[in-house]
Structure formats: C-alpha cells, structure tokens
Amino acid sequence: MMNARCALLGAAFALGIGAPGAFAQEKRDIFKTEIFLTPYSKLGDADAAGDYPKLNGQLLFMTGYTGYFGIKDENGQISRSHWNSVQPTAEAALVWQLSQRFSVLSKITFDSSVEATEDNAFSDLGFTLKNLFASYTSDNFALYGGKMDMGFGDGWHAIDGLYNGYTDDFQYNGSIGLGARYTFNTENMGAHSFAGLVFKRDDSALSRRLTFDDGFVSPTRGQPPAFSNDLNSFILSYDFRNLPGLKKTSGGVDIGRLEAEPGYGESANTISARLRYDTALTDKWNLSWFNEATFSSAFRGAPVSNGNGVTSLSLSYDRWQFTATTALRKLSGEDEKLAQYGLQSDWDWGAAGTVTYVTPIGIILQSGLIHQRDQSLNINQGVFRIAYQTGF
C-alpha cells in the first residue's frame, strides 16, 4: 500500500526510462526512500574516470514509524482498530561494471516481513536478495536478464511520496526475466523507446529470505503461487519523450499478460497507459504531475475484469517536496458474480498527502497521512520516516 521508493528510477526495462540514449534519469532524486535498479543504473561515482572492471554502489538506511488507526474490516478478519509499527530498513545496491557496456547489478535488503495487526517493533528481521541480473547497453540498444523488478505501468515506482494507489497489484519485484529495449532520438521526432520482456516468478534458492529466527525460509511458503513458474508472462512497452511542442510531457503504453500457474486462478491480460508533465515554475519551484490508468481482465486470480487510475501532483521547493495522490478502482460484474470470489462492486479509493524534507547533510525526513479502501477493508495510516543514503 505504501510507496517507498528511492534514487534510481525503477524497472526501466519494462517502462519508459533508460540509458543515456534511452531516457536516462540525469541525476539522483534526493526525495526517494527506496532503491530500484535498472539495466542502466550506474550509481555512486560511476562516471568518474578509471579502468574496468570497477564497483559502484548506493546505500540506504531508514527507520520508519507507522500508526494504523480507524481500521474497519467488514469481513471481521481484523479485530483491532489501531496499532503501531516501528521497523528498520537497509538497502545495498551494487553495480559491477565489467566494461563500458557490460555490467552485473545486485541489490540486498535488510528489513522486516511482519504482517501482524498488533503493536510491533524491530521484529521478523532478515536479509533478502532482491535483484541479481546482467545488462549489456549500447547507445540505442540494451539486453538484460536475471532477477529483476518489473511491472505494468510506471506508477508503482515513479510516484513521489508515500502512496502509489493500486499499482502494487501490477508490480512483480524480484522476478526472473529476459528483455531487450531499442531507443531512437531525433530532433524532429523526439525520443521513442520500444521494449519487450518475458518473465516468471522466482521459486529458486535466490528467493529465500535469511531470517534471524528460522534461517533460510521462502517468503511465500503456505501461499498459492502468484503466477506461472514458466517463462510465459510478458510485457511490451512503448514510451515517448521530448516530442516537438511537448518537451515537458512524457508518457507510454504497456500491454502484456500475466500467466497464472495452472490450477491457481485466471491469467490476466493487461494494458496500462501513462502521461507525465514536468516543469519549472520558478528558479526553485518545480511541478510534476503523473497520471496512469490500467485495465486488466483478471483480479488477483479471479476472472473479474477491473480498471484503476491514479493521479499524483508533486511540488518541490529547494529541499522541500509536497505530494498529493488520489486513486480509484472498480471491479466489473454483477454483485452475485463478485460475491462468489469474496469481492464487492463498490468503488475502491485512496488518497494521501506527503511532506518530505532533505537536510543539507542528506538526511531525509518524510511524513504523511494515507487513507485507502480495499474492498472490505478501510485503513488509515500516519507515517514518519528518517532515512539517509550515500554512494561510492
């Protein structure tokens, strides 16, 4: 539900961001609080002169408080109306640049896997290998493969603040995939990028989590498989930027299919479209407006079509950022059909406001409020985070 992203764009292979010739993020976003690796991530002082091979990295340390309040569960599965959670996070992202074009990228996370609906602090801690993949990039073309973050649309990683709507249903972090991207950029036509990716869920030893209490465990033990273990899910993407007369506008479209494991629900055909507007209002004030709409033929394995949309507006002033985000979702079908799968036809909606401040020494202070209705569950959260990131 909450969106905690950091410095490094996020899954450009399935989305509209990339290498110097493929929509690179020109500088680190100082307001983000989670690291996402892409095939084009350089990190640290990777642009500094030096011989290959060389190692560069990004480190993030964070502690967060979340107060859950006003919780209402119409199904009665959550009996408490409020509780508090204080949990730490540490991330280490490394890029082994073996040559100018070939790199091996990895990310390890130390965090909590707690899902308790009661007060908790510094509990269920462990280490997880989030990413491990190889990337070959040229000026206009890229190939990549391994354990990567991927998904439909950009919202699950690109939206600022604490909340990204219902886009988490369309992200598949740490999946195994193979992909390619081609980009061309001309003065008269702007920049255009085309990408394709096939992927599967990771049920290998790489998906195991190292915990203090139980050693290596599967994070999905006891749960049905989220999607297929065969390499038959795919995403096709198109993105544009710097079009003549629309220099401040970018966007794109993803289409694809998430293949269900046989006997475990319905496969989903999905299309997602996005549009973003970025501009400088004054010397210090900047505005970013992100919009995304997604339609899918299945909902969490049930044969129920659904659509959702999210809009997010961010204003930044020097070291301050103010973000407001709203989201809507609607499931299609008669009430009787939806009830067969424990679903409701009422509109789901969410809203959030976030304030972020970065101190001169780089410490990130972030606070906000979130409300979301997710079918029978209404949840409110008050969040405060303190984070620090550095590179080498």
C-alpha positions as a LaTeX table, in Angstrom:
\begin{tabular}{lrrr}
\hline
Residue & $x$ (\AA) & $y$ (\AA) & $z$ (\AA) \\
\hline
Met1 & 0.00 & 0.00 & 0.00 \\
Met2 & 2.65 & 2.49 & 0.92 \\
Asn3 & 5.15 & 3.52 & $-1.67$ \\
Ala4 & 8.79 & 3.79 & $-0.51$ \\
Arg5 & 10.95 & 4.41 & $-3.48$ \\
Cys6 & 14.45 & 5.82 & $-3.89$ \\
Ala7 & 17.09 & 7.22 & $-6.08$ \\
Leu8 & 17.32 & 5.07 & $-9.13$ \\
Leu9 & 14.26 & 5.25 & $-11.35$ \\
Gly10 & 12.87 & 1.73 & $-11.30$ \\
Ala11 & 12.48 & $-1.05$ & $-13.82$ \\
Ala12 & 13.18 & 0.87 & $-16.99$ \\
Phe13 & 13.31 & $-2.35$ & $-18.97$ \\
Ala14 & 9.54 & $-2.68$ & $-18.70$ \\
Leu15 & 8.93 & 1.05 & $-18.57$ \\
Gly16 & 9.87 & 4.31 & $-20.17$ \\
Ile17 & 13.22 & 5.18 & $-18.66$ \\
Gly18 & 16.66 & 4.10 & $-19.71$ \\
Ala19 & 20.22 & 4.71 & $-20.80$ \\
Pro20 & 21.82 & 7.95 & $-21.97$ \\
Gly21 & 20.17 & 7.34 & $-25.33$ \\
Ala22 & 17.13 & 5.78 & $-23.69$ \\
Phe23 & 15.54 & 8.29 & $-21.34$ \\
Ala24 & 18.14 & 8.25 & $-18.58$ \\
Gln25 & 17.38 & 9.88 & $-15.28$ \\
Glu26 & 20.03 & 12.57 & $-15.33$ \\
Lys27 & 20.54 & 12.86 & $-11.59$ \\
Arg28 & 19.60 & 11.11 & $-8.37$ \\
Asp29 & 16.24 & 12.02 & $-6.89$ \\
Ile30 & 17.08 & 13.24 & $-3.38$ \\
Phe31 & 13.49 & 12.75 & $-2.13$ \\
Lys32 & 13.19 & 8.99 & $-2.76$ \\
Thr33 & 13.43 & 6.43 & 0.03 \\
Glu34 & 13.87 & 3.12 & $-1.79$ \\
Ile35 & 16.34 & 1.91 & $-4.41$ \\
Phe36 & 15.25 & 0.45 & $-7.73$ \\
Leu37 & 17.85 & $-0.92$ & $-10.14$ \\
Thr38 & 17.54 & $-0.80$ & $-13.92$ \\
Pro39 & 19.83 & $-2.21$ & $-16.63$ \\
Tyr40 & 21.19 & 1.35 & $-16.99$ \\
Ser41 & 21.89 & 2.11 & $-13.32$ \\
Lys42 & 25.41 & 3.39 & $-12.70$ \\
Leu43 & 25.27 & 4.51 & $-9.03$ \\
Gly44 & 27.86 & 6.31 & $-6.95$ \\
Asp45 & 30.71 & 7.88 & $-8.91$ \\
Ala46 & 30.37 & 5.54 & $-11.87$ \\
Asp47 & 31.05 & 8.38 & $-14.29$ \\
Ala48 & 34.46 & 9.03 & $-12.78$ \\
Ala49 & 37.42 & 8.12 & $-14.94$ \\
Gly50 & 39.04 & 4.78 & $-14.28$ \\
Asp51 & 39.86 & 1.37 & $-15.64$ \\
Tyr52 & 37.43 & $-1.54$ & $-15.83$ \\
Pro53 & 36.29 & $-3.56$ & $-14.04$ \\
Lys54 & 35.06 & $-1.32$ & $-11.22$ \\
Leu55 & 32.45 & $-1.44$ & $-8.47$ \\
Asn56 & 29.97 & 1.30 & $-7.63$ \\
Gly57 & 27.12 & 1.27 & $-5.17$ \\
Gln58 & 24.32 & 3.02 & $-3.34$ \\
Leu59 & 23.44 & 2.51 & 0.35 \\
Leu60 & 20.18 & 3.43 & 2.09 \\
Phe61 & 19.41 & 3.33 & 5.82 \\
Met62 & 15.93 & 4.09 & 7.15 \\
Thr63 & 13.74 & 3.75 & 10.24 \\
Gly64 & 10.02 & 4.28 & 9.95 \\
Tyr65 & 7.04 & 4.63 & 12.26 \\
Thr66 & 3.56 & 3.75 & 11.01 \\
Gly67 & 0.45 & 4.32 & 13.09 \\
Tyr68 & $-2.58$ & 2.35 & 11.86 \\
Phe69 & $-5.89$ & 3.83 & 13.03 \\
Gly70 & $-9.59$ & 3.80 & 12.22 \\
Ile71 & $-9.30$ & 0.31 & 10.73 \\
Lys72 & $-12.62$ & $-1.18$ & 9.61 \\
Asp73 & $-12.82$ & $-4.68$ & 8.19 \\
Glu74 & $-16.32$ & $-5.60$ & 7.02 \\
Asn75 & $-15.32$ & $-9.29$ & 6.89 \\
Gly76 & $-14.24$ & $-9.24$ & 10.52 \\
Gln77 & $-10.79$ & $-10.73$ & 9.85 \\
Ile78 & $-9.04$ & $-7.80$ & 11.55 \\
Ser79 & $-10.46$ & $-7.24$ & 15.01 \\
Arg80 & $-8.24$ & $-4.34$ & 16.11 \\
Ser81 & $-8.93$ & $-0.77$ & 15.01 \\
His82 & $-5.42$ & 0.56 & 15.66 \\
Trp83 & $-1.81$ & $-0.49$ & 16.24 \\
Asn84 & 1.72 & 0.90 & 15.83 \\
Ser85 & 4.75 & $-0.36$ & 13.93 \\
Val86 & 8.42 & 0.72 & 14.08 \\
Gln87 & 10.71 & $-1.13$ & 11.68 \\
Pro88 & 14.15 & $-0.52$ & 10.12 \\
Thr89 & 15.28 & $-0.90$ & 6.51 \\
Ala90 & 18.74 & $-1.05$ & 4.94 \\
Glu91 & 19.47 & $-1.49$ & 1.23 \\
Ala92 & 22.73 & $-2.05$ & $-0.63$ \\
Ala93 & 22.73 & $-1.79$ & $-4.42$ \\
Leu94 & 25.91 & $-2.73$ & $-6.27$ \\
Val95 & 26.94 & $-2.41$ & $-9.91$ \\
Trp96 & 29.93 & $-4.44$ & $-11.07$ \\
Gln97 & 30.85 & $-2.64$ & $-14.30$ \\
Leu98 & 33.00 & $-5.15$ & $-16.15$ \\
Ser99 & 33.33 & $-2.98$ & $-19.26$ \\
Gln100 & 31.84 & 0.21 & $-20.62$ \\
Arg101 & 28.79 & $-1.71$ & $-21.84$ \\
Phe102 & 28.52 & $-4.85$ & $-19.70$ \\
Ser103 & 27.51 & $-4.82$ & $-16.02$ \\
Val104 & 26.26 & $-7.15$ & $-13.29$ \\
Leu105 & 23.78 & $-5.49$ & $-10.90$ \\
Ser106 & 22.54 & $-6.65$ & $-7.49$ \\
Lys107 & 20.57 & $-5.41$ & $-4.50$ \\
Ile108 & 20.29 & $-6.83$ & $-0.97$ \\
Thr109 & 17.70 & $-5.61$ & 1.53 \\
Phe110 & 17.55 & $-5.93$ & 5.30 \\
Asp111 & 14.02 & $-5.30$ & 6.57 \\
Ser112 & 11.00 & $-6.68$ & 8.41 \\
Ser113 & 8.46 & $-9.12$ & 6.98 \\
Val114 & 5.99 & $-8.59$ & 9.84 \\
Glu115 & 2.29 & $-8.66$ & 8.95 \\
Ala116 & 0.93 & $-8.61$ & 12.49 \\
Thr117 & $-2.12$ & $-6.46$ & 13.22 \\
Glu118 & $-0.77$ & $-5.54$ & 16.65 \\
Asp119 & 1.97 & $-3.33$ & 18.02 \\
Asn120 & 5.39 & $-4.40$ & 16.69 \\
Ala121 & 8.94 & $-3.06$ & 16.62 \\
Phe122 & 12.20 & $-4.35$ & 15.11 \\
Ser123 & 10.66 & $-7.80$ & 14.57 \\
Asp124 & 10.80 & $-10.53$ & 11.89 \\
Leu125 & 14.01 & $-9.05$ & 10.51 \\
Gly126 & 16.02 & $-10.68$ & 7.75 \\
Phe127 & 18.03 & $-10.35$ & 4.53 \\
Thr128 & 16.64 & $-10.77$ & 1.00 \\
Leu129 & 18.43 & $-10.79$ & $-2.36$ \\
Lys130 & 16.09 & $-8.54$ & $-4.35$ \\
Asn131 & 18.00 & $-8.28$ & $-7.64$ \\
Leu132 & 20.78 & $-10.08$ & $-9.48$ \\
Phe133 & 20.98 & $-9.58$ & $-13.24$ \\
Ala134 & 23.33 & $-8.85$ & $-16.13$ \\
Ser135 & 22.99 & $-5.95$ & $-18.54$ \\
Tyr136 & 24.53 & $-5.07$ & $-21.89$ \\
Thr137 & 23.83 & $-1.49$ & $-23.02$ \\
Ser138 & 24.79 & 0.50 & $-26.11$ \\
Asp139 & 23.74 & 3.96 & $-27.26$ \\
Asn140 & 20.39 & 2.76 & $-28.63$ \\
Phe141 & 20.04 & $-0.88$ & $-27.63$ \\
Ala142 & 20.08 & $-2.93$ & $-24.44$ \\
Leu143 & 19.84 & $-6.60$ & $-23.42$ \\
Tyr144 & 19.27 & $-7.77$ & $-19.84$ \\
Gly145 & 18.41 & $-10.88$ & $-17.92$ \\
Gly146 & 18.19 & $-12.27$ & $-14.40$ \\
Lys147 & 16.32 & $-11.46$ & $-11.19$ \\
Met148 & 14.79 & $-8.02$ & $-11.74$ \\
Asp149 & 11.97 & $-5.65$ & $-10.71$ \\
Met150 & 9.27 & $-5.34$ & $-13.36$ \\
Gly151 & 5.63 & $-4.44$ & $-13.80$ \\
Phe152 & 2.91 & $-2.79$ & $-15.85$ \\
Gly153 & 3.00 & 0.99 & $-15.85$ \\
Asp154 & 5.29 & 3.39 & $-14.03$ \\
Gly155 & 3.15 & 4.29 & $-11.04$ \\
Trp156 & 4.46 & 1.60 & $-8.69$ \\
His157 & 7.93 & 3.14 & $-8.78$ \\
Ala158 & 7.65 & 6.64 & $-10.24$ \\
Ile159 & 5.09 & 8.34 & $-7.99$ \\
Asp160 & 6.55 & 10.54 & $-5.27$ \\
Gly161 & 5.58 & 10.40 & $-1.62$ \\
Leu162 & 4.23 & 7.51 & 0.44 \\
Tyr163 & 1.34 & 6.21 & $-1.66$ \\
Asn164 & 1.05 & 4.90 & $-5.23$ \\
Gly165 & $-2.59$ & 3.86 & $-5.39$ \\
Tyr166 & $-3.46$ & 0.36 & $-6.54$ \\
Thr167 & $-0.41$ & $-0.04$ & $-8.77$ \\
Asp168 & 1.19 & $-2.58$ & $-6.40$ \\
Asp169 & $-1.13$ & $-5.19$ & $-7.95$ \\
Phe170 & 0.86 & $-4.80$ & $-11.19$ \\
Gln171 & 4.45 & $-4.98$ & $-9.95$ \\
Tyr172 & 6.44 & $-8.23$ & $-9.81$ \\
Asn173 & 9.65 & $-7.39$ & $-8.00$ \\
Gly174 & 12.42 & $-9.96$ & $-7.97$ \\
Ser175 & 11.02 & $-11.99$ & $-10.86$ \\
Ile176 & 13.21 & $-13.85$ & $-13.35$ \\
Gly177 & 13.16 & $-12.33$ & $-16.82$ \\
Leu178 & 14.84 & $-11.65$ & $-20.16$ \\
Gly179 & 14.36 & $-8.42$ & $-22.06$ \\
Ala180 & 15.54 & $-6.01$ & $-24.72$ \\
Arg181 & 14.99 & $-2.32$ & $-25.47$ \\
Tyr182 & 15.57 & $-0.18$ & $-28.55$ \\
Thr183 & 15.52 & 3.63 & $-28.49$ \\
Phe184 & 15.86 & 6.27 & $-31.18$ \\
Asn185 & 16.08 & 10.02 & $-30.66$ \\
Thr186 & 15.81 & 12.72 & $-33.32$ \\
Glu187 & 15.37 & 16.49 & $-33.20$ \\
Asn188 & 12.25 & 16.42 & $-35.36$ \\
Met189 & 10.50 & 13.44 & $-33.77$ \\
Gly190 & 11.66 & 13.36 & $-30.15$ \\
Ala191 & 12.73 & 10.22 & $-28.30$ \\
His192 & 10.89 & 6.90 & $-28.69$ \\
Ser193 & 11.58 & 3.60 & $-26.97$ \\
Phe194 & 10.31 & 0.06 & $-27.58$ \\
Ala195 & 10.86 & $-2.81$ & $-25.16$ \\
Gly196 & 9.89 & $-6.43$ & $-24.68$ \\
Leu197 & 10.26 & $-8.64$ & $-21.63$ \\
Val198 & 9.35 & $-12.24$ & $-20.76$ \\
Phe199 & 9.34 & $-13.31$ & $-17.11$ \\
Lys200 & 8.36 & $-15.86$ & $-14.49$ \\
Arg201 & 8.11 & $-15.99$ & $-10.72$ \\
Asp202 & 11.30 & $-16.82$ & $-8.85$ \\
Asp203 & 10.97 & $-20.09$ & $-6.94$ \\
Ser204 & 14.72 & $-20.76$ & $-6.88$ \\
Ala205 & 17.08 & $-20.59$ & $-3.93$ \\
Leu206 & 17.60 & $-16.90$ & $-4.77$ \\
Ser207 & 14.11 & $-16.14$ & $-3.46$ \\
Arg208 & 14.85 & $-17.45$ & 0.04 \\
Arg209 & 14.97 & $-14.99$ & 2.92 \\
Leu210 & 17.65 & $-15.29$ & 5.61 \\
Thr211 & 15.96 & $-14.67$ & 8.96 \\
Phe212 & 17.43 & $-14.47$ & 12.47 \\
Asp213 & 14.86 & $-16.88$ & 13.91 \\
Asp214 & 14.34 & $-19.56$ & 11.23 \\
Gly215 & 17.33 & $-19.37$ & 8.91 \\
Phe216 & 16.51 & $-19.54$ & 5.19 \\
Val217 & 12.76 & $-19.50$ & 4.51 \\
Ser218 & 10.55 & $-18.97$ & 1.48 \\
Pro219 & 8.71 & $-15.63$ & 1.74 \\
Thr220 & 5.65 & $-17.20$ & 0.07 \\
Arg221 & 5.52 & $-20.51$ & 1.98 \\
Gly222 & 1.96 & $-21.62$ & 2.59 \\
Gln223 & 0.63 & $-19.29$ & $-0.10$ \\
Pro224 & $-0.65$ & $-20.21$ & $-3.58$ \\
Pro225 & 1.73 & $-19.25$ & $-6.42$ \\
Ala226 & 1.16 & $-15.68$ & $-7.55$ \\
Phe227 & 1.77 & $-16.52$ & $-11.22$ \\
Ser228 & 3.41 & $-19.05$ & $-13.51$ \\
Asn229 & 6.79 & $-20.65$ & $-12.95$ \\
Asp230 & 7.27 & $-20.90$ & $-16.73$ \\
Leu231 & 8.71 & $-18.11$ & $-18.85$ \\
Asn232 & 5.37 & $-17.27$ & $-20.46$ \\
Ser233 & 4.35 & $-13.94$ & $-18.89$ \\
Phe234 & 5.33 & $-10.90$ & $-20.94$ \\
Ile235 & 5.25 & $-7.10$ & $-21.19$ \\
Leu236 & 5.57 & $-5.00$ & $-24.37$ \\
Ser237 & 6.24 & $-1.29$ & $-23.88$ \\
Tyr238 & 6.31 & 1.94 & $-25.86$ \\
Asp239 & 7.47 & 5.26 & $-24.40$ \\
Phe240 & 7.96 & 8.77 & $-25.75$ \\
Arg241 & 9.67 & 11.93 & $-24.58$ \\
Asn242 & 10.74 & 15.36 & $-25.93$ \\
Leu243 & 8.13 & 15.46 & $-28.70$ \\
Pro244 & 8.14 & 18.69 & $-30.74$ \\
Gly245 & 5.96 & 21.23 & $-28.95$ \\
Leu246 & 5.57 & 18.88 & $-25.94$ \\
Lys247 & 9.03 & 18.98 & $-24.39$ \\
Lys248 & 7.67 & 18.89 & $-20.83$ \\
Thr249 & 5.39 & 15.89 & $-21.45$ \\
Ser250 & 6.30 & 12.19 & $-21.48$ \\
Gly251 & 4.26 & 9.00 & $-21.49$ \\
Gly252 & 3.83 & 5.49 & $-22.71$ \\
Val253 & 1.77 & 2.32 & $-23.00$ \\
Asp254 & 2.34 & $-1.24$ & $-21.75$ \\
Ile255 & 0.45 & $-4.31$ & $-22.87$ \\
Gly256 & 1.02 & $-7.89$ & $-21.80$ \\
Arg257 & $-0.12$ & $-10.97$ & $-19.97$ \\
Leu258 & 0.46 & $-12.41$ & $-16.52$ \\
Glu259 & 0.18 & $-16.17$ & $-16.89$ \\
Ala260 & $-1.35$ & $-17.96$ & $-13.91$ \\
Glu261 & 0.03 & $-21.21$ & $-12.56$ \\
Pro262 & $-2.25$ & $-24.00$ & $-13.87$ \\
Gly263 & $-4.95$ & $-24.72$ & $-11.31$ \\
Tyr264 & $-4.33$ & $-21.47$ & $-9.39$ \\
Gly265 & $-6.61$ & $-18.84$ & $-10.85$ \\
Glu266 & $-7.13$ & $-16.91$ & $-14.05$ \\
Ser267 & $-4.41$ & $-15.43$ & $-16.27$ \\
Ala268 & $-4.64$ & $-11.66$ & $-16.75$ \\
Asn269 & $-4.35$ & $-9.62$ & $-19.95$ \\
Thr270 & $-3.38$ & $-6.06$ & $-19.03$ \\
Ile271 & $-2.99$ & $-2.67$ & $-20.71$ \\
Ser272 & $-1.63$ & 0.41 & $-18.95$ \\
Ala273 & $-1.23$ & 4.00 & $-20.21$ \\
Arg274 & 0.60 & 6.87 & $-18.51$ \\
Leu275 & 1.20 & 10.58 & $-19.02$ \\
Arg276 & 3.56 & 12.83 & $-17.08$ \\
Tyr277 & 4.13 & 16.58 & $-17.10$ \\
Asp278 & 7.25 & 18.18 & $-15.55$ \\
Thr279 & 8.05 & 21.88 & $-15.47$ \\
Ala280 & 9.98 & 24.52 & $-13.53$ \\
Leu281 & 7.57 & 27.13 & $-12.16$ \\
Thr282 & 10.32 & 29.46 & $-10.89$ \\
Asp283 & 14.02 & 29.22 & $-10.15$ \\
Lys284 & 13.29 & 26.99 & $-7.11$ \\
Trp285 & 9.71 & 25.77 & $-7.53$ \\
Asn286 & 9.17 & 22.68 & $-9.70$ \\
Leu287 & 5.97 & 20.80 & $-10.56$ \\
Ser288 & 5.48 & 17.16 & $-11.57$ \\
Trp289 & 2.05 & 15.71 & $-12.47$ \\
Phe290 & 1.78 & 11.96 & $-13.07$ \\
Asn291 & $-1.32$ & 10.15 & $-14.36$ \\
Glu292 & $-1.85$ & 6.46 & $-15.10$ \\
Ala293 & $-4.79$ & 4.20 & $-15.98$ \\
Thr294 & $-4.71$ & 0.38 & $-16.08$ \\
Phe295 & $-7.24$ & $-2.22$ & $-17.20$ \\
Ser296 & $-6.88$ & $-5.96$ & $-16.55$ \\
Ser297 & $-9.03$ & $-8.99$ & $-17.40$ \\
Ala298 & $-8.48$ & $-10.68$ & $-14.01$ \\
Phe299 & $-8.18$ & $-9.57$ & $-10.39$ \\
Arg300 & $-5.82$ & $-11.42$ & $-8.03$ \\
Gly301 & $-6.51$ & $-14.70$ & $-9.81$ \\
Ala302 & $-10.29$ & $-14.26$ & $-10.05$ \\
Pro303 & $-11.89$ & $-13.98$ & $-13.54$ \\
Val304 & $-13.07$ & $-10.44$ & $-12.82$ \\
Ser305 & $-12.10$ & $-7.56$ & $-15.10$ \\
Asn306 & $-11.11$ & $-4.34$ & $-13.38$ \\
Gly307 & $-9.81$ & $-0.86$ & $-14.02$ \\
Asn308 & $-7.93$ & 1.60 & $-11.85$ \\
Gly309 & $-6.42$ & 5.03 & $-12.16$ \\
Val310 & $-4.04$ & 7.19 & $-10.15$ \\
Thr311 & $-3.09$ & 10.86 & $-10.30$ \\
Ser312 & $-0.27$ & 12.42 & $-8.29$ \\
Leu313 & 0.88 & 16.03 & $-8.07$ \\
Ser314 & 4.27 & 16.99 & $-6.58$ \\
Leu315 & 5.57 & 20.46 & $-5.84$ \\
Ser316 & 9.20 & 20.83 & $-4.83$ \\
Tyr317 & 10.95 & 23.90 & $-3.45$ \\
Asp318 & 14.67 & 23.63 & $-2.84$ \\
Arg319 & 14.91 & 20.82 & $-0.23$ \\
Trp320 & 11.13 & 20.52 & 0.32 \\
Gln321 & 8.65 & 18.35 & $-1.57$ \\
Phe322 & 4.85 & 18.30 & $-1.19$ \\
Thr323 & 2.89 & 15.43 & $-2.77$ \\
Ala324 & $-0.85$ & 14.72 & $-3.08$ \\
Thr325 & $-2.06$ & 11.44 & $-4.61$ \\
Thr326 & $-5.53$ & 10.02 & $-5.27$ \\
Ala327 & $-6.56$ & 6.67 & $-6.75$ \\
Leu328 & $-9.74$ & 4.86 & $-7.86$ \\
Arg329 & $-10.50$ & 1.23 & $-8.71$ \\
Lys330 & $-13.65$ & $-0.53$ & $-9.96$ \\
Leu331 & $-14.33$ & $-4.24$ & $-10.43$ \\
Ser332 & $-16.69$ & $-5.22$ & $-13.24$ \\
Gly333 & $-19.57$ & $-7.66$ & $-12.90$ \\
Glu334 & $-22.84$ & $-8.25$ & $-11.12$ \\
Asp335 & $-22.85$ & $-8.39$ & $-7.32$ \\
Glu336 & $-23.73$ & $-12.09$ & $-7.39$ \\
Lys337 & $-20.74$ & $-12.96$ & $-9.57$ \\
Leu338 & $-18.30$ & $-10.91$ & $-7.49$ \\
Ala339 & $-19.62$ & $-12.42$ & $-4.26$ \\
Gln340 & $-18.57$ & $-15.87$ & $-5.50$ \\
Tyr341 & $-14.95$ & $-14.71$ & $-5.15$ \\
Gly342 & $-15.44$ & $-12.70$ & $-1.96$ \\
Leu343 & $-15.36$ & $-9.40$ & $-3.89$ \\
Gln344 & $-17.52$ & $-6.26$ & $-3.93$ \\
Ser345 & $-18.68$ & $-3.95$ & $-6.71$ \\
Asp346 & $-18.32$ & $-0.72$ & $-4.70$ \\
Trp347 & $-15.67$ & 1.77 & $-5.79$ \\
Asp348 & $-12.30$ & 1.40 & $-4.06$ \\
Trp349 & $-10.50$ & 4.69 & $-3.48$ \\
Gly350 & $-7.46$ & 6.09 & $-1.77$ \\
Ala351 & $-5.84$ & 9.44 & $-1.00$ \\
Ala352 & $-2.61$ & 10.57 & 0.59 \\
Gly353 & $-0.56$ & 13.65 & 1.37 \\
Thr354 & 3.20 & 13.63 & 1.99 \\
Val355 & 5.77 & 16.21 & 3.04 \\
Thr356 & 9.47 & 15.45 & 2.51 \\
Tyr357 & 12.47 & 17.50 & 3.62 \\
Val358 & 16.14 & 16.76 & 2.89 \\
Thr359 & 18.66 & 18.29 & 5.27 \\
Pro360 & 21.91 & 19.82 & 3.96 \\
Ile361 & 23.80 & 16.70 & 5.10 \\
Gly362 & 21.44 & 14.42 & 3.15 \\
Ile363 & 19.13 & 13.07 & 5.87 \\
Ile364 & 15.60 & 12.56 & 4.51 \\
Leu365 & 12.65 & 13.38 & 6.79 \\
Gln366 & 9.28 & 12.24 & 5.45 \\
Ser367 & 5.79 & 12.37 & 6.96 \\
Gly368 & 2.27 & 11.87 & 5.69 \\
Leu369 & $-1.26$ & 10.53 & 6.00 \\
Ile370 & $-2.86$ & 7.77 & 3.91 \\
His371 & $-6.42$ & 6.52 & 3.57 \\
Gln372 & $-7.40$ & 3.59 & 1.36 \\
Arg373 & $-10.46$ & 1.44 & 0.83 \\
Asp374 & $-9.51$ & $-2.00$ & $-0.49$ \\
Gln375 & $-12.73$ & $-3.96$ & $-0.95$ \\
Ser376 & $-14.00$ & $-4.74$ & 2.57 \\
Leu377 & $-11.05$ & $-3.09$ & 4.33 \\
Asn378 & $-10.78$ & 0.60 & 5.20 \\
Ile379 & $-7.38$ & 1.59 & 6.53 \\
Asn380 & $-5.73$ & 4.83 & 7.70 \\
Gln381 & $-2.02$ & 5.34 & 8.29 \\
Gly382 & 0.09 & 8.07 & 9.78 \\
Val383 & 3.73 & 7.70 & 8.72 \\
Phe384 & 7.05 & 9.24 & 9.72 \\
Arg385 & 10.41 & 8.19 & 8.27 \\
Ile386 & 14.00 & 9.20 & 8.71 \\
Ala387 & 16.47 & 7.99 & 6.08 \\
Tyr388 & 19.98 & 8.53 & 4.78 \\
Gln389 & 21.57 & 7.40 & 1.55 \\
Thr390 & 25.07 & 7.58 & 0.18 \\
Gly391 & 27.01 & 6.26 & $-2.79$ \\
Phe392 & 30.51 & 5.16 & $-3.65$ \\
\hline
\end{tabular}
